[in-house]
């Protein structure tokens, strides 16, 4: 099991359905330049109940950047440079496993990467030696347990183990592809889990994911997928996520 680091300053990466935090008292917005280009949006420095927090919407304000075009390296680098030592990734996902229906919160403990052509490492140029990170357990267990305990304290139902399938997008998957992911052992499917998690590990950030099931994955539900249905499910799931964030910040700080 990985070494658990001290957690003090929390950064939140907001996914689909979480482009802002109502409870966040904004101190400043910072336009950041990194060696890897610009992040998805200006970095928000703020406070929730007196605790300092950083916030970055993964898809930009207005939700305009598709998953395969996100500058993951710039996003993670900017959070690290701003002083974050732990990152909560909020993500909308499809549910593959029967018990992971719409609106359910999930704290995955494993992932499988099905993406391609994304720049996925900081360790590729100017190296004195080749670097290989240990990625056996892609999510920080201490932060995972804090999220799970926070959900329990709030009496919010949460799945505590799941394997996240990271697909390329931006299209949704076919039913046959979901069948394949299920055979591979995946429980939820999303488009932004990688390379974000690996980049956070490379920069030695504690990183965990709080996923909200927006819909049953292709071929798993009785209804046709519509954006209206997804948005309705996300509203409920993200309302619970905001409650978790407010309490989690106190637990981390």
Secondary structure, DSSP 8 states (H G I E B T S, - for coil): --------SEEEEE-TT-S--TT-EEEEEE--EETTEE-SS-EEEEEETTEEEEEEETTTTTT-S-GGG--HHHHHHHHHHTT-SEEEEEEEEEE-STT--TT-EE--SEEEE---S----STTSS-SS------SS-S-HHHHHHHHHHHHHTT--EE---EEEE---SS---HHHHHHHHHTT--EEESSSTTHHHHHHHTT-EEEEEEEEEEE-TTTSSS---HHHHHHHHHHHHHHHHHHHHHHHHHH-
